[in-house]
Amino acid sequence: MQSLKTSFWAPMLVAGLLLIAVLLAGCAQASAPQEPAQSGALGAPASPSAPAPELVMSDNKTGYDKTQAVIVNAIADGTYMEPVSYVSPGGIDELVISLAVKDDIITSVALEAITANNISSNYVANYNKNIQPLVIGKKINELNLPANVAGSSLTNAAFKQYVEGLIEKY
């Protein structure tokens, strides 16, 4: 029975030691300083017309800081415009939502009804006017909108869903 236990654990121990050796070799290679390739004799440029190598300054940020800077942005800067549809008592309403974002801050928003009855068009127009102060200047991932804006809960729900979709998509 003793030889069975030894025959099971010996390969496992060897495999574990090999894995550790590979990981350590990878870490050592990743942290080794890279020397620039020399293009001419004694480090001189290959030809007199070749530009001198540029001195690259470090930004003094750790890998963690750089990762945090990327994570901080919920969405890339830009203007996002997509058609959105939702069901209202008058049928299916379609509108185009345009949203501009800079550094995760909403800089502009506009909604335009495409196919809607007169009542829905009025709701969308009123919503468009009243949503502006609620979202412009706010962080896109920290919006806290009420359930109803300008008497329009359905347009508001469609807008909230659109913003959540943008954050997930981009």
N, C-alpha and C positions, 0 to 999 in steps of 0.2 A: 504494500500500500504506500510505503514511503517513496518508492521510485515513481509511482503514479503522480504524487503531489509535486515532486521535483521535476518530472518531465513536463508538467503543465506550467509551472511558474518560471522555469528557466527561459523559455522562449518569450514569455511576457516581459520578463526583466530585460532581456536583450533588446526587444522591440522598444520598450520605454526609454532605455539608455540611448538608442539610436535616434529616437524622436527628439530627445533633449539635445543631442549633439547637433542635429540638423537645425533646430531652432536657434541655438547659440551661434552657429556659423552664419545663419541668416542675419541675426542681430549685429554680429561683428562686421559683416559686409556692408550692411545698411548704414552703420555709423562710421565706417572708415572714410577719411577725407579723400576726396577725389582730386587728383592733380590734373591741371589743364594740359591738353596735348600741345606739344611744341611744334610749330610749323616750320621753323628754320633752325639754322645752327645757333647754338647758345641761346635759344629762346627768342630769336629775332623773327619778325614776320617773314613769310615766304617771299614776298616781293615788296619793293619800296612803296607800291601803291596800295597795299593791303592796310586796312585801318588797324590801329593799335587796339589791343583788347580793352574792353570796357571794365571798369571797376564796379562791381555789383555790391551795393550796400545792403546789409541785413536790416530787416524791419524790426528786429528784436522781439518778435512775437513768438511765443511757443506754439507748438502744434495744437495744444488745447485752445489757446486764444484764437488761432486761425479757424479752428473748427467751430468755436462759439460764434465767431463773426458770421460764418455761413449759416449756422443754425438760427441765428437771430432773425434773418429775413424769412418771413412766411411766404412771400411771393416776390417774384422778380419785378423790378421797376418796369413800367410800361402802361399802355392803354389796352384794356381788354374789352372787346365788344362781341356779344353773341346774342342770337335770338333765344327767347325763352317763351315757353307756352305753359298755360295753366288753365284749369277748368273753373269757370265762374258760373253763377246762376244763368247767365245769358248764353252760355256755351263756352267754346274754347277761345281764350284770348291769347294773342301773340304780341310780344313786344320785344324791342331790342334794348338791352342794357349795356351802357358804356361806362366803364369804371377806370379811372387813371390812378396809378399808385406810384409813389416815390418813397423809398426807404420804409416800406410797409405802411405809409401814411396815405390815406385816400385824399387825392387832390381834386378830383371832380367825379361827378356821377350824373348820368342822364338816362332817362327812360323814355322810350317813344313807342306808343301803341301802333301796331301794324294792322292787325285784324281784331277789331273789338267793336262791340255795339256802342252806341252813344253814351250809355251809362258807364260802361267800363272805361271808355276813353276819358270821361271826366274824372273817374277815380285815378287813372294813371296820371293824368295831368296834375291833379291835386297832390298825388303822392310824389311826383317828380319835384314839385316846389317844396314840399315839406320834409323830404328825406335829406335834402342838401345840408341843413345845419346839424342834422343828427349824425352824419357820417364824414363830412369833409373835415379834415384835420385829425381824424381818429385813426388809430391803428386798425388795419383790416382784420387782424385776428383777435381783436378785443372789442368788437362791436357789441353793444348791448341795446338792441332795438326793442321797443315795446311790441306787443302782439298786433297793434293796430296803429297805422300812421295815416293821418288824414282820412280816417274812415275806411281805409282799405286794408283789410286783413289778408286777403288773397294775394294782392300785389306784393304786400310786405313779405308774406311767406315765400313767394317766388323769388324775391330779391335776396332774402336770407339764404335760400337754397343755392342761388347763383353764386353768392360770395363763398359759401362753404365749398362749393364745387371748384371754384377758382383756386382756393387754398390747397385743396387736395390734388388738383390737376397740375398746378404750376409750383 
